[in-house]
């Protein structure tokens, strides 16, 4: 048992189904061939009728027992062993690829098989063949598979795969049977969901929160969308419980109105304290401005940022801050903790904020927000660890025209930029690099700077390593015409006058990043443009992107165009690779896996 544990550890697997899902890469089949199959491996009973040496090679002629036909074989790199083995008159079961040349059967370097009538699976793992085979023989049994919750068809599939009686049981034309692939997809999803479900741990809440949101909602200068209302209702249900602290992730597309969900949650928490942590001081400032604008005047709001003279946050109802919050030793106990753009914080940072305001076993209600849409399949997986809400619609239609452009379109682009600036609109140009590189066939930010500054006034420049990027962005928001930047502006800052974005070398970026960048324009309903500039002809990926504006559809497209395992970050274990399950296409398979497990522990 201890030895098996060590082997499981070496394989980095945790469950019986992890083991069952280690599928043979090939089989060693020594069952006798029923017919002669040309171009394939055959296993045949044969007797040596002639043997001769020619140019250092051994030529052996066999008589085939079943068909009575002759077959000639040539052996290279001959040793005395070969001469002794293939003496005239000796009988063998030979195995090799059968060919025909001018009516004569041939088999190059056949093996003489000792053990006949056996199919042995071959596995590629870190273990020795004998070790992995023993593990599978001991643990992958019908009873154990039934105990894992598989049905009879699934159990039979795994028994066929690991212990086949004939190759026809598992392969069709040398490939896995389609039915088997369907089972493998399902069991992979089922096993993963089951593991995630086992990881969810719930704690009692510090307090049940039942504050009234009516005064806030009624004073809003607009009506909340149906999806916003639905998410707010789910959060109300979460926060009203004392036996279980909320653990929810709200994923909303660019401009979907997550801020209103945050503010409604603050109202629910009253008269108790809420804390919100944002990844940058710009985002924190933006949320602070929105909170001041829309929350009732009697709600005390405080902003905590590095290098800023803070108000007395100890007395506030709603504290907004950056990771500077993590260094405050006198933070008051908060019954609701929220994190904006949660994926930009490490797991440790999120946990330490929660720990700062917890009281023993009791935890604050916890809501995280993300503006990076995830595919529905991922949302379904993640909902095993925490509750997930998706906001897929926006409060108003954003009119953004997306086009791919190349060098010949540059003069038209310049004209368009001038037209937008005349109308007091702003332009954003995204470069792939800050400084030039031989690796990237595009001008860098620094190389292009002189061109734009020579042609236009009010040109601002910033990038990821720029210590003053936040001041630059704020100043640009108030008085700039053109902002030259790298993808640093991908998330966050609201630039209401921005109507045109140019993304240089667009083919180098993932679709999710392109969508985030495009989300910077048209925030206030102004007609806007997103130009994807490339030195290459438009590829299928970019063409599909220009036709789609919904972030959730784009997340699915992104999966389609890249390796489908690498999106599972943050809440799901990082880098989960699925061998059979296609996260872009197999939504229905995940639904079935979740249904099979039922709503236990949900």
FIKEMI-232808 format. One line per field, with one value per residue (C-alpha): residue number from 1; x, y, z negated. Coordinates in nm, 4 decimals, decimal comma, always signed. Each point is the difference from the previous one (the first is absolute). Example, Ala and Ser with C-alpha at 12.3 -4.5 7.8 and 13.67 -1.06 7.14 Angstrom:
BEGIN
nr <- c(1 2)
c1 <- c(+1,2300 +0,1370)
c2 <- c(-0,4500 +0,3440)
c3 <- c(-0,7800 +0,0660)
REM end
This chain:
BEGIN
nr <- c(1 2 3 4 5 6 7 8 9 10 11 12 13 14 15 16 17 18 19 20 21 22 23 24 25 26 27 28 29 30 31 32 33 34 35 36 37 38 39 40 41 42 43 44 45 46 47 48 49 50 51 52 53 54 55 56 57 58 59 60 61 62 63 64 65 66 67 68 69 70 71 72 73 74 75 76 77 78 79 80 81 82 83 84 85 86 87 88 89 90 91 92 93 94 95 96 97 98 99 100 101 102 103 104 105 106 107 108 109 110 111 112 113 114 115 116 117 118 119 120 121 122 123 124 125 126 127 128 129 130 131 132 133 134 135 136 137 138 139 140 141 142 143 144 145 146 147 148 149 150 151 152 153 154 155 156 157 158 159 160 161 162 163 164 165 166 167 168 169 170 171 172 173 174 175 176 177 178 179 180 181 182 183 184 185 186 187 188 189 190 191 192 193 194 195 196 197 198 199 200 201 202 203 204 205 206 207 208 209 210 211 212 213 214 215 216 217 218 219 220 221 222 223 224 225 226 227 228 229 230 231 232 233 234 235 236 237 238 239 240 241 242 243 244 245 246 247 248 249 250 251 252 253 254 255 256 257 258 259 260 261 262 263 264 265 266 267 268 269 270 271 272 273 274 275 276 277 278 279 280 281 282 283 284 285 286 287 288 289 290 291 292 293 294 295 296 297 298 299 300 301 302 303 304 305 306 307 308 309 310 311 312 313 314 315 316 317 318 319 320 321 322 323 324 325 326 327 328 329 330 331 332 333 334 335 336 337 338 339 340 341 342 343 344 345 346 347 348 349 350 351 352 353 354 355 356 357 358 359 360 361 362 363 364 365 366 367 368 369 370 371 372 373 374 375 376 377 378 379 380 381 382 383 384 385 386 387 388 389 390 391 392 393 394 395 396 397 398 399 400 401 402 403 404 405 406 407 408 409 410 411 412 413 414 415 416 417 418 419 420 421 422 423 424 425 426 427 428 429 430 431 432 433 434 435 436 437 438 439 440 441 442 443 444 445 446 447 448 449 450 451 452 453 454 455 456 457 458 459 460 461 462 463 464 465 466 467 468 469 470 471 472 473 474 475 476 477 478 479 480 481 482 483 484 485 486 487 488 489 490 491 492 493 494 495 496 497 498 499 500 501 502 503 504 505 506 507 508 509 510 511 512 513 514 515 516 517 518 519 520 521 522 523 524 525 526 527 528 529 530 531 532 533 534 535 536 537 538 539 540 541 542 543 544 545 546 547 548 549 550 551 552 553 554 555 556 557 558 559 560 561 562 563 564 565 566 567 568 569 570 571 572 573 574 575 576 577 578 579 580 581 582 583 584 585 586 587 588 589 590 591 592 593 594 595 596 597 598 599 600 601 602)
c1 <- c(+0,0000 +0,2802 +0,1808 -0,3162 -0,0300 +0,3530 -0,0771 -0,3181 +0,2110 +0,2542 -0,2831 -0,1414 -0,3459 -0,2505 -0,3018 -0,0808 -0,1470 +0,3294 +0,1597 -0,2707 +0,0392 +0,3659 -0,0782 +0,2344 +0,1997 +0,0113 -0,0506 +0,2278 -0,2342 +0,1191 -0,3347 +0,0288 -0,1205 -0,3169 +0,0741 +0,3081 -0,0213 +0,2491 +0,1648 -0,0833 +0,1618 -0,0854 +0,0592 +0,0385 +0,0955 +0,2925 +0,2667 +0,3524 +0,0521 +0,3136 +0,2766 +0,2951 +0,2589 +0,0175 +0,2271 +0,0125 -0,3798 -0,1963 -0,2798 -0,2601 -0,2909 -0,3024 -0,2933 -0,3198 -0,2047 -0,3451 +0,0164 +0,2795 +0,1641 +0,3702 +0,1355 +0,3548 +0,1699 +0,3281 +0,1912 +0,2602 +0,2636 +0,0105 +0,1402 +0,0707 -0,3279 -0,1965 +0,1665 -0,0791 -0,3579 -0,1019 +0,1458 -0,1693 -0,2877 -0,0628 -0,3575 -0,0848 -0,2735 +0,1359 -0,1166 +0,0728 -0,1337 -0,1259 +0,0752 -0,0403 +0,2493 -0,0753 -0,2309 +0,2494 -0,0744 +0,2717 +0,0569 +0,3113 +0,1723 -0,2954 +0,0045 -0,0339 -0,2743 +0,0231 -0,3333 -0,2901 -0,3625 +0,0530 -0,0749 +0,2260 -0,0703 +0,3014 -0,0016 +0,2224 +0,0501 +0,2816 -0,0329 +0,1436 -0,2409 -0,0274 -0,0871 -0,2772 -0,1417 -0,0099 -0,1753 -0,2646 -0,0479 -0,0449 -0,2175 -0,1903 -0,2673 -0,3691 -0,0994 +0,2327 -0,1247 -0,3644 +0,0926 +0,1215 -0,3501 +0,0515 -0,2803 +0,0263 +0,0916 +0,2802 +0,1313 -0,0009 +0,1876 +0,2842 +0,0197 +0,0251 +0,2663 +0,2241 -0,0732 -0,1070 -0,0791 +0,0426 +0,1119 -0,3465 -0,1323 +0,1884 +0,1057 -0,1753 +0,2395 +0,2886 -0,1700 -0,1948 -0,3680 -0,2193 -0,2104 +0,3143 +0,1023 -0,3449 +0,0407 +0,3545 -0,1202 -0,2794 +0,2138 +0,2718 -0,2594 -0,1686 +0,3311 +0,1039 -0,3329 +0,0064 +0,3500 -0,0955 -0,3104 +0,2163 +0,2110 -0,2817 +0,0056 -0,2704 +0,0215 -0,2622 -0,0357 +0,0920 -0,3545 -0,3156 -0,0329 -0,3476 +0,0399 -0,2629 +0,1139 -0,3192 +0,1180 +0,3084 -0,1775 -0,2839 +0,2414 +0,2065 -0,0312 -0,0537 -0,1724 +0,2032 +0,0087 -0,1789 +0,3349 +0,1192 -0,3247 +0,0425 +0,3589 -0,0977 -0,2851 +0,2453 +0,2383 -0,2896 -0,0744 +0,3723 +0,0482 -0,3199 +0,1505 +0,1980 +0,0669 +0,2044 +0,2234 -0,0578 +0,2627 -0,1032 +0,1739 -0,1757 +0,1330 -0,1213 +0,0934 +0,1641 -0,2500 -0,2606 -0,0592 +0,1797 +0,0549 -0,3742 +0,0066 +0,2894 -0,1895 -0,3233 +0,2018 +0,1331 -0,3614 -0,0894 +0,2901 -0,1096 +0,0139 +0,3038 +0,3304 +0,1008 +0,3518 +0,0924 +0,3535 +0,0926 +0,3268 +0,1012 -0,0487 -0,1672 -0,2670 -0,0383 -0,0394 -0,2551 -0,2090 +0,0293 -0,1346 -0,2890 -0,0826 -0,0079 -0,2237 -0,2577 -0,0058 -0,2276 +0,1830 -0,0162 +0,2205 +0,3560 +0,2548 +0,3794 +0,2866 +0,3221 +0,2990 +0,3776 +0,1405 -0,3433 -0,1152 -0,2927 -0,3230 -0,0867 -0,0780 -0,0544 -0,3382 -0,1082 -0,2878 +0,1697 +0,3793 +0,1449 +0,3709 +0,2898 +0,2225 +0,1088 -0,2959 +0,2030 +0,2476 -0,2586 +0,0016 -0,3008 -0,2501 -0,3427 -0,1826 -0,1770 -0,3009 +0,0355 +0,3274 +0,0113 +0,2881 -0,0130 +0,1894 +0,0725 +0,2312 +0,2543 +0,0615 +0,1842 -0,1939 +0,2078 -0,0972 -0,3696 +0,0289 +0,1903 -0,2669 -0,2631 +0,2128 +0,0497 -0,3702 -0,1003 -0,0869 +0,1087 -0,2086 -0,2361 +0,0824 -0,1267 -0,2278 +0,2343 -0,0791 +0,2543 -0,0583 +0,1635 -0,0313 +0,1638 -0,2814 +0,0546 -0,1529 -0,3254 +0,1703 +0,2583 -0,2689 -0,1763 +0,3191 +0,0861 -0,3480 +0,1077 +0,2435 -0,2008 -0,3277 +0,0329 -0,2141 +0,0457 -0,1095 -0,0026 -0,1973 +0,0880 -0,2283 +0,0184 +0,0973 +0,3614 +0,0541 +0,3581 +0,1034 +0,2950 +0,2171 +0,3316 +0,2354 +0,3500 +0,2663 -0,1969 -0,2824 +0,2302 -0,0831 -0,3728 +0,0670 +0,1832 -0,2948 -0,2422 +0,2126 -0,0011 -0,3810 -0,0504 +0,2324 -0,1880 -0,3162 +0,1820 +0,0214 +0,3077 +0,2157 +0,1942 +0,2836 +0,1312 +0,3524 +0,1352 +0,3280 +0,1472 +0,3393 +0,0996 +0,0754 +0,1198 -0,2533 -0,3058 -0,0636 -0,1678 +0,1156 +0,0182 -0,1584 +0,3259 +0,0730 -0,3495 -0,0220 +0,1763 -0,2328 -0,3192 +0,1411 +0,1089 -0,3458 -0,2346 -0,0312 -0,1020 +0,1890 +0,0528 +0,2162 -0,0065 +0,0825 +0,0185 +0,3369 -0,0900 -0,0074 -0,2272 -0,2502 -0,2943 +0,0664 +0,0523 -0,3330 -0,1834 +0,1535 -0,0741 -0,3619 -0,0420 +0,1951 +0,1658 -0,0658 +0,2094 +0,1274 +0,2844 +0,0187 +0,0674 -0,2686 +0,0293 -0,3390 -0,1666 -0,1988 -0,1551 +0,0135 -0,3126 +0,0772 -0,3442 +0,1237 +0,1939 -0,1496 +0,2865 +0,2538 +0,2765 +0,1605 +0,3353 +0,1020 -0,3474 +0,0728 +0,2502 -0,2669 -0,2596 -0,3633 -0,0856 +0,2698 -0,1208 -0,3538 +0,1169 +0,1840 -0,2988 -0,2057 +0,1851 -0,1963 -0,3673 -0,0605 -0,2534 -0,1911 +0,2057 +0,0524 +0,3485 +0,2587 +0,2505 +0,2708 +0,2068 +0,3255 +0,2075 +0,2817 -0,1579 -0,3242 -0,2939 -0,0147 -0,3119 +0,0426 -0,0007 -0,2791 -0,2203 +0,0881 -0,1142 -0,3453 -0,0538 -0,0502 -0,1153 +0,2863 -0,1375 -0,0141 +0,3548 +0,1207 -0,1402 +0,1701 +0,3256 -0,0236 -0,0632 +0,3080 +0,2427 +0,0759 -0,3185 +0,1615 +0,1797 -0,2886 -0,0733 +0,1782 -0,0598 -0,2885 +0,0488 +0,3341 +0,2358 +0,0837 -0,2583 +0,0421 -0,2786 +0,0907 -0,3482 -0,2288 -0,0232 -0,0768 -0,1139 -0,2552 -0,0966 -0,2368 -0,2639 +0,2525 +0,0754 -0,3749 -0,0431 +0,2997 -0,1421 -0,3460 +0,1439 +0,1584 -0,3281 -0,0235 +0,1781 +0,1965 -0,1200)
c2 <- c(+0,0000 +0,2407 -0,0872 +0,0711 +0,3389 +0,0889 -0,1020 +0,2112 +0,2908 -0,0511 -0,0002 +0,3175 -0,1523 +0,0049 -0,2115 -0,3405 +0,1691 +0,1893 -0,3436 -0,1445 +0,3032 -0,0886 -0,1600 -0,2414 +0,1680 -0,3300 -0,3742 -0,2958 -0,2500 -0,3610 -0,1579 -0,1952 +0,1827 -0,1482 +0,1267 +0,1344 +0,3797 +0,1771 +0,3180 -0,0917 -0,1868 -0,3711 -0,2817 -0,3299 -0,3640 -0,0891 -0,2674 +0,0749 -0,1802 +0,1770 +0,2203 +0,1678 +0,2789 +0,2708 +0,3095 -0,0367 -0,0237 -0,3066 -0,1036 -0,2365 -0,1596 -0,1012 -0,2193 +0,1466 -0,2649 +0,1514 +0,0959 -0,2268 +0,2969 +0,0771 +0,3146 +0,1326 +0,2064 +0,1890 +0,0583 +0,2792 +0,0305 -0,3788 -0,1718 -0,3719 +0,0090 +0,0564 -0,2969 -0,2303 +0,1328 -0,0322 -0,3435 -0,1843 -0,2096 +0,2224 +0,1199 +0,3558 +0,2506 +0,3013 +0,3591 +0,2917 +0,2205 -0,2109 +0,1252 -0,1506 +0,0430 -0,1438 -0,2579 -0,1056 +0,0577 +0,1787 +0,0948 +0,1958 -0,0953 -0,1853 -0,0705 -0,3564 +0,0196 -0,2086 +0,0854 -0,0358 +0,1124 +0,2997 +0,3717 +0,2107 +0,3736 +0,2339 +0,3167 +0,3057 +0,1277 +0,0823 -0,3526 -0,3251 -0,1943 -0,2762 +0,2534 +0,1815 -0,3311 -0,1393 +0,3141 -0,0249 -0,3764 +0,0477 +0,3150 +0,0271 -0,2622 -0,0027 +0,0326 +0,2956 +0,1819 -0,0534 +0,1336 +0,3220 +0,0554 -0,1203 -0,1795 -0,3427 +0,1346 +0,2149 -0,2850 -0,2350 +0,2610 +0,0260 -0,3776 -0,0350 +0,2744 -0,1416 -0,3737 -0,0569 -0,3523 +0,1099 +0,3160 +0,0271 +0,0772 +0,3304 +0,1089 +0,0773 +0,0392 +0,0362 +0,2833 +0,0127 -0,0829 +0,3115 -0,1343 -0,0384 +0,3605 +0,1177 -0,2001 +0,1308 +0,3618 -0,0537 -0,1771 +0,2665 +0,2730 -0,2041 -0,0734 +0,3687 +0,1319 -0,2608 +0,1079 +0,3691 -0,0733 -0,1687 +0,3166 +0,2386 +0,0980 +0,2210 +0,2027 +0,1749 +0,3733 +0,2803 +0,1353 -0,0374 +0,3168 +0,1219 +0,3727 +0,1711 +0,0786 +0,1837 +0,3568 -0,0606 -0,1648 +0,2546 +0,2962 -0,1422 +0,2135 -0,3190 -0,3364 -0,3056 -0,2730 -0,3307 -0,1757 +0,2592 -0,0497 -0,3785 +0,0141 +0,2486 -0,2351 -0,2952 +0,2085 +0,1034 -0,3677 -0,0697 +0,2827 -0,0685 -0,3293 -0,0248 -0,3744 +0,0329 +0,2900 +0,0927 -0,1025 +0,1408 +0,1072 +0,2525 -0,0026 +0,2860 +0,1068 +0,3368 +0,2736 -0,2433 +0,2075 -0,1994 +0,3236 +0,0209 -0,3575 +0,0995 +0,3042 -0,1981 -0,2529 +0,2859 +0,1034 -0,3583 -0,0040 +0,3187 +0,0817 -0,2305 +0,0745 -0,1004 +0,0011 -0,0056 -0,0662 +0,1091 -0,0836 +0,3591 +0,3404 +0,1131 -0,2665 +0,0717 +0,3719 -0,0695 -0,2176 +0,2632 +0,2669 -0,2279 -0,0835 +0,3697 +0,0724 -0,2759 -0,1091 +0,1912 +0,2942 -0,1500 -0,2952 +0,0840 -0,0982 -0,0085 -0,0482 -0,1790 +0,0269 +0,0147 +0,3508 +0,1564 +0,1864 -0,2149 +0,1048 -0,1725 -0,3412 -0,1546 +0,1749 -0,0664 -0,2248 -0,0827 -0,0144 -0,0071 -0,0617 -0,1585 -0,2760 +0,2769 -0,1334 -0,3121 +0,2092 +0,1684 -0,1575 +0,1912 -0,0950 -0,0327 -0,3350 -0,0103 -0,2229 +0,0225 -0,0170 +0,0618 -0,0250 +0,1660 -0,1500 -0,2948 -0,1770 +0,2837 -0,0931 -0,3100 -0,2593 +0,0951 +0,3680 -0,0870 -0,2365 +0,2498 +0,2670 -0,2514 -0,1059 +0,3632 +0,0408 -0,3525 -0,1031 -0,3562 -0,2511 +0,2699 +0,1693 +0,3097 -0,0442 +0,0037 +0,1161 +0,0274 +0,1843 -0,0506 +0,1853 -0,2860 -0,2145 -0,3725 -0,2725 -0,1399 -0,3405 +0,1474 +0,1821 -0,3342 -0,1627 +0,2893 -0,0044 -0,3138 +0,2085 +0,3182 +0,1420 +0,1631 +0,2746 +0,1142 +0,3423 -0,0409 +0,3105 +0,3705 +0,2824 +0,1692 -0,1096 +0,0795 +0,0809 -0,1042 -0,0846 -0,2427 -0,0229 -0,1559 +0,2420 -0,0180 +0,2462 +0,1266 +0,1146 +0,2260 +0,3311 -0,0645 -0,0766 +0,3349 +0,1868 -0,1809 +0,0818 +0,3709 -0,0072 -0,1515 +0,2547 +0,2876 -0,1307 +0,0103 -0,3794 -0,1946 -0,2651 -0,2922 -0,1752 -0,3253 -0,1187 -0,3532 +0,1185 +0,3015 -0,0214 -0,1456 -0,3709 -0,2114 -0,2624 +0,2168 +0,1359 +0,3213 +0,3417 +0,0362 +0,2641 +0,1977 -0,0179 +0,1239 +0,2738 +0,2694 -0,0579 +0,0566 +0,2906 +0,1661 -0,0297 +0,0588 +0,1957 -0,1547 -0,3269 -0,1999 -0,3122 -0,2750 -0,3684 -0,2758 +0,1019 +0,3696 +0,1015 +0,2941 -0,1874 +0,0754 +0,3762 -0,0124 -0,1777 +0,2453 +0,3005 -0,1498 -0,0611 +0,3715 +0,1647 -0,2424 -0,0794 -0,3118 -0,2558 -0,2300 -0,3028 -0,3697 -0,2406 +0,1699 +0,1647 -0,3371 +0,0015 +0,2737 +0,3674 +0,1523 +0,2471 +0,1346 +0,2036 -0,2876 -0,0920 -0,1519 -0,2679 -0,1390 -0,3283 -0,0463 -0,3621 -0,1197 -0,3544 -0,0344 +0,0399 -0,2417 +0,0768 +0,0635 +0,2732 +0,1526 +0,0071 +0,1699 +0,2636 +0,0543 +0,0462 +0,3277 +0,1743 +0,0881 -0,0047 +0,2826 -0,1182 +0,2099 -0,1650 -0,1537 -0,1916 -0,2736 -0,0492 -0,3180 +0,0953 -0,2864 -0,0474 -0,3295 -0,0880 -0,0306 -0,3505 -0,1971 +0,0802 +0,3799 -0,0202 -0,1860 +0,2601 +0,2914 -0,1626 -0,0594 +0,2537 -0,2252 -0,0755 -0,3419 -0,1075 +0,1330 -0,2000 -0,3079 +0,0987 +0,0547 -0,3562 -0,1310 +0,1671 -0,1017 -0,2939 -0,0457 -0,0804 +0,3198 +0,2261 -0,1553 +0,2402 +0,1448 -0,1881 -0,3179 -0,1742 +0,1671 -0,1578 -0,2796 -0,1831 -0,2176 -0,2766 -0,0854 +0,2783 +0,3026 +0,3029 +0,2001 -0,2551 -0,2450 +0,2060 -0,2737 -0,2579 +0,2185 +0,0459 -0,3792 -0,0463 +0,2521 -0,1558 -0,3456 +0,1351 +0,1661 +0,3076 -0,1548 +0,2614 +0,2842)
c3 <- c(+0,0000 -0,0964 +0,3232 +0,2022 -0,1755 +0,1091 +0,3591 -0,0011 -0,1227 +0,2791 +0,2551 -0,1654 -0,0190 -0,2858 +0,0924 +0,1416 +0,3093 +0,0498 +0,0267 +0,2267 +0,2295 +0,0647 +0,3347 +0,1828 +0,2792 +0,1912 -0,0398 +0,0517 +0,1657 +0,0326 +0,0957 +0,3235 +0,3123 +0,1462 +0,3540 +0,1772 -0,0222 +0,2313 -0,1268 -0,3599 -0,2887 +0,0258 -0,2496 +0,1871 -0,0684 +0,2286 +0,0629 +0,1303 +0,3346 +0,1188 -0,1423 +0,1756 -0,0416 +0,2666 -0,0286 -0,3776 -0,0285 -0,1038 +0,2334 -0,1401 +0,1872 -0,2067 +0,0829 -0,1527 -0,1865 +0,0565 +0,3706 +0,1166 +0,1776 -0,0013 -0,1673 +0,0219 -0,2696 -0,0124 -0,3239 -0,0277 -0,2763 -0,0286 -0,3111 -0,0664 -0,1988 +0,3247 +0,1756 -0,2905 -0,0396 +0,3642 +0,0787 +0,2858 -0,1358 -0,3059 -0,0670 -0,1098 -0,0560 +0,1902 -0,0222 +0,2309 +0,2799 +0,2920 +0,3541 +0,3477 +0,2832 +0,3463 -0,1543 -0,2714 -0,3695 -0,1977 -0,3646 -0,0919 -0,3294 -0,1589 -0,3726 -0,1246 -0,2639 -0,3155 -0,1648 +0,2398 -0,0262 -0,2284 +0,0364 -0,2230 -0,0389 +0,0123 -0,2109 +0,0208 -0,3553 -0,2412 -0,1406 +0,1324 +0,2231 -0,2612 -0,2769 +0,1861 +0,1240 -0,3543 -0,1303 +0,2704 -0,0491 -0,3765 -0,0086 +0,3292 -0,0658 +0,0896 -0,3665 -0,0654 +0,3123 -0,1049 -0,3466 +0,1680 +0,1412 +0,3593 +0,1860 +0,1639 +0,3458 -0,1451 -0,2158 +0,3016 +0,2077 -0,2527 -0,0387 +0,3807 +0,0208 -0,2729 +0,0407 +0,3632 +0,1228 +0,3634 +0,1794 +0,1611 -0,3488 -0,0152 +0,3483 +0,3253 +0,2947 -0,2451 -0,1959 -0,3272 +0,0403 +0,0038 -0,2883 -0,2089 +0,0632 -0,1178 -0,3217 -0,0570 +0,0422 -0,2493 -0,2611 +0,0292 -0,0705 -0,2746 -0,1751 +0,0126 -0,1317 -0,2761 -0,1089 -0,0005 -0,2027 -0,2619 -0,0286 -0,0900 -0,3676 -0,1477 -0,3220 -0,2122 +0,0738 -0,2402 +0,0353 +0,2049 +0,2123 +0,0910 +0,0748 +0,2184 +0,3576 +0,1012 -0,0784 +0,2167 +0,2954 +0,0156 +0,0143 +0,2905 +0,3150 +0,2041 -0,0313 -0,0884 +0,2666 -0,0604 -0,0467 -0,2533 -0,1952 +0,0139 -0,1327 -0,2742 -0,1066 -0,0182 -0,2141 -0,2286 -0,0555 -0,0675 -0,2497 -0,1962 -0,1262 -0,3205 +0,0154 +0,3209 +0,1093 +0,3653 +0,2513 +0,3367 +0,3168 +0,2236 +0,3538 +0,2158 +0,3475 +0,0649 -0,0906 -0,1369 -0,3123 -0,2716 -0,1972 -0,0704 -0,1325 -0,2304 -0,1317 -0,0491 -0,2057 -0,2179 -0,0685 -0,1004 -0,2484 -0,1810 -0,2887 +0,0074 +0,1750 +0,3566 +0,1419 +0,3683 +0,1267 +0,3558 +0,1821 +0,0877 -0,1586 +0,3234 -0,0315 -0,3710 +0,0752 +0,2732 -0,2321 -0,2728 +0,2392 +0,1061 -0,3637 -0,0933 +0,2978 -0,0538 -0,3653 -0,2432 -0,1614 -0,3498 +0,1067 -0,1101 +0,2682 -0,0465 +0,2458 -0,1069 +0,2356 -0,0355 -0,0363 -0,0505 -0,3096 -0,0984 -0,1545 -0,3192 +0,1528 -0,3429 -0,0173 +0,3606 +0,1144 +0,3292 +0,0348 +0,3510 +0,0422 +0,1829 -0,1458 -0,2435 -0,2029 -0,0774 -0,2019 -0,2238 -0,3412 -0,1246 +0,2722 -0,1628 +0,0117 +0,3372 +0,0553 +0,3783 +0,1924 +0,3751 +0,2449 +0,3420 +0,2947 -0,2264 +0,2473 -0,0350 -0,3637 -0,1143 -0,1985 -0,3082 +0,0271 +0,0240 -0,2962 -0,2152 +0,0486 -0,1080 -0,2995 -0,1119 -0,0627 -0,1077 -0,3536 -0,0750 +0,1930 +0,1216 +0,3304 +0,1770 +0,2999 +0,2996 +0,3547 +0,2783 +0,3271 +0,3369 +0,3302 +0,1888 +0,1386 -0,0315 +0,2159 -0,1381 -0,0294 -0,2371 -0,1983 -0,0454 -0,1252 -0,2327 -0,1521 -0,1890 -0,2042 -0,0349 +0,1299 +0,3399 +0,1562 +0,3592 +0,1276 +0,3770 +0,1044 -0,0214 -0,1229 +0,3427 +0,3477 +0,0757 +0,3633 +0,0726 +0,3543 +0,0061 +0,3134 +0,0992 +0,1772 +0,1542 +0,1271 +0,3055 -0,2361 -0,2050 +0,1751 -0,0451 -0,3687 -0,0465 +0,1537 -0,2311 -0,3077 +0,0962 +0,0391 -0,3463 -0,1657 +0,1665 -0,1691 -0,3386 -0,0044 -0,1101 +0,1686 -0,1471 +0,1858 -0,1474 +0,0861 -0,0588 -0,1569 -0,1787 +0,1748 +0,3372 +0,0346 +0,2905 -0,1083 +0,0716 +0,3510 -0,1233 -0,1142 -0,3759 -0,2202 -0,0296 +0,3763 +0,0939 -0,2586 +0,2063 +0,2976 -0,2004 -0,2050 +0,3240 +0,1582 -0,2963 -0,3220 -0,3304 +0,0482 -0,3203 -0,0451 -0,2631 -0,0439 -0,2638 -0,1502 -0,0111 -0,3690 +0,0835 +0,2189 -0,2248 +0,0003 +0,3803 +0,0499 -0,2252 +0,1740 +0,3429 -0,1029 -0,0735 +0,2834 +0,2443 +0,3678 +0,0627 -0,2490 +0,1072 -0,2294 -0,0339 -0,1273 -0,3428 +0,0637 +0,0610 -0,3224 -0,1952 +0,0740 +0,1429 +0,2806 +0,0975 +0,3005 +0,1588 +0,3389 +0,1987 -0,0876 +0,2215 -0,1095 +0,1745 +0,0647 -0,1006 +0,1175 -0,2882 -0,2707 -0,1399 +0,0864 -0,3670 -0,0155 +0,3285 -0,1403 -0,3208 +0,2054 +0,2276 -0,3184 -0,0645 +0,2812 +0,0301 -0,3768 +0,0195 +0,3031 +0,2467 +0,3398 -0,0137 +0,2023 -0,0791 +0,2652 -0,0091 +0,1744 +0,1404 +0,2518 +0,0997 +0,1811 -0,2400 -0,1468 -0,0910 -0,3697 +0,0505 +0,2589 -0,2508 -0,2658 +0,2204 +0,0283 -0,3726 -0,2755 -0,2868 -0,2372 -0,0940 +0,3658 +0,0410 -0,3003 +0,1750 +0,3283 -0,1881 -0,1267 +0,3484 +0,1406 -0,2725 -0,2245 -0,1970 -0,3341 -0,0866 -0,0921 -0,3320 -0,2294 -0,3439 -0,1500 +0,1977 -0,0245 +0,2415 +0,3328 -0,0141 +0,3287 +0,1287 +0,2391 +0,1252 -0,1178 +0,2294 -0,2187 +0,3047 +0,1172 -0,2727 -0,2140 +0,0134 -0,1309 -0,3052 -0,0639 -0,0008 -0,2323 -0,2478 +0,0205 -0,0679 -0,3195 -0,0962 -0,2189 -0,2988 -0,1906 +0,2210)
REM end
